[in-house]
């Protein structure tokens, strides 16, 4: 199993209402993907509740293989979901690990 974790940081100038709306739209779009992309075994998006930490949003997902992660990353449905958040973030971190 491959665990794919992505964290996002909002730009400082993004107001709270825009952050909340963007998060909710992104979460909905991403969490609906497994219905259309069966190689996604699990996917969840959460908003950081600890203001002392750097990252605002965390995406956690599971795939059987790294090839499935790569297929997900370039898939048009994933790319469409990513357009929801892309204009509002200043930083992103990602890791994939097997376990």
TAGIPE-V98107 format. One record per helix or strand of 2 or more residues. SS is the DSSP state (h for helix, s for strand). FROM is the first residue (numbers start at 1). LEN is the number of residues. If there is no record, write none. Layout:
BEGIN
SS & FROM & LEN
SS & FROM & LEN
END
This chain:
BEGIN
s & 2 & 9
h & 16 & 16
h & 33 & 4
s & 40 & 8
s & 57 & 7
h & 66 & 9
h & 76 & 11
s & 89 & 10
END
